[in-house]
Every structure is written in structure tokens, then in C-alpha cells.
């Protein structure tokens, strides 16, 4: 199974403590995990093709 996790890239002021552990456990169970950082590049939606079996959108709250 291939899972794409869409979440903001980590910076010094916002860091997820849970997601690295989630990714590690999924990989331990044999899942191929792709972390997708939308800030890295913009994609036009009509050019996107599904390459993963499941996509997870992980929200980050800003204080």
C-alpha cells in the first residue's frame, strides 16, 4: 500500500511530534509513505495523477 501524507513542512516554530512516529510505524508495517509538503512546489490540479492508494491531509493549527 502507498500512502501520501499532505502536511506543511516543519519549521522551528511549528513541529509535529506525532507525525514522525506515525510515518515510522507505517513504514515498519511495510507501507510506502510519501510526505508531501505543499509549500515546496505548486501543482496545477488538472496535471495531478493519483500515485498513492490513499491520501491523508494533516492540518496544522497556527497559534
Secondary structure, DSSP 8 states (H G I E B T S, - for coil): -EEEEE----BTTB--SSHHHHHHHHHHTT-EEEEE-TTT----GGG----SSEEEE------
